[in-house]
Amino acid sequence: MFEDLEPRPARGAPLIALTREDLDGYSVADLKERIATLEAEVARAQAAIDGKSSQRNAADALFNFGG
């Protein structure tokens, strides 16, 4: 119940924090793993965009009456 009163973090806050993180403490292997993880997330986001675009195009085609 009280959780509803707590302010929600901004949607992009974790991403902003990630971009500001100090990388000096990471090894080369850690950085490569981080890059691989981020590349996988980019691919996942691109797939979501592609899926939403396909759905939008299908809806547009369904409701486009040529006028």
C-alpha positions, 0 to 999 in steps of 0.5 A: 500500500505504501509502495504506491506512494513512493516515487517511481524511478524514471524509465531511463534512469538505469540506462543513464546510470550505466553510461556514467559508471566508472569502467576503470575497475573492470578487467579487459575480460569484464569489459568484453563481457559487458559489451557482449551483454549490451550488444545482446540488449541492443538486438533485443530492443531492435527486435521489439522495434521491428515487432511493433513496426510490423504490428503498426503496419498491419493495423495501418493496412487493415484500416486504410480504406484508400481514401 
